[in-house]
Amino acid sequence: MSPSHNKPLVLANWKMNLSVRQSVDLARRVTRSLSRTTKIDLVLCPTFPALPGVAEVVKRKSIALGAQDVFWKAAGPYTGEVSPAVLRELGVKYVIVGHSERRQYLKETDIVVQQKTLAALAQGLIPVLCVGETFAERQAGQKDVVIMRQVTAALKGVTLPSGLGLVVAYEPVWVIGSGQAVEPREALHTAQVIRQVLIDIFPPSVIERQVRLIYGGSVDTTNIAAFVRQPPLSGVLVGGASLSAKQFIDLVRQL
Ligand code: PGA
């Protein structure tokens, strides 16, 4: 990930909101307007069945493809799952792991998230590791502890030989989809906490060149600038505001 490491990273997480046709259509509209954007690393994360169609649209363009999840085994009898190798085959570069919706609805644990992170890296995919506290954890004064636990657990045994990349996304669970992002200085504080954990795991040069920290949770046109180019934060994971071509294009143009 090094050549473009200084550029802001903007990932669109479409979740399970769009049909295949809608995904391809949105990808087309976004690509038409933004494919000449060289200042930003842009990533579209459609639902699994839309990956081939969106891959076709972004092919040879400066927009990358991301998946919303991955299984932790390379291949085998795992009904319904999708392997990192298959994602690679489809042209996927980034993969979201540990999103709070999966932790909540699919009961993904820190160990599952760690296994997925390792499996993604083994295929040369860039994991977008999502961490964040719930409202109850926050009210209990546990925010930093929860973040530190999630990052430490997910990165247990992870090394980053050159050529591999990692993104850690701070996503306060209670803010996702709420329309109200956290204060930028709070996101920055949490990014510092994450960075501190990373310092205990990776050499400084690896963090510098191969790891990026981003923010996610109700990012929109009015607040995106505050979360990007604010070291150690250098990007955003966008849900709701990435579902309309116009809104997403406006959002990226704020940068
Ligand atoms: P949101 O979602 O932008 O709709 O809050 C962010 C996310 O879940 O990644």
Residues whose N, C-alpha, C, O or C-beta is under 5 A from the ligand:
A	BS01	PGA	N13 V175 I176 G177 S178 G216 G217 S218 V219 L237 V238 G239 G240 A241
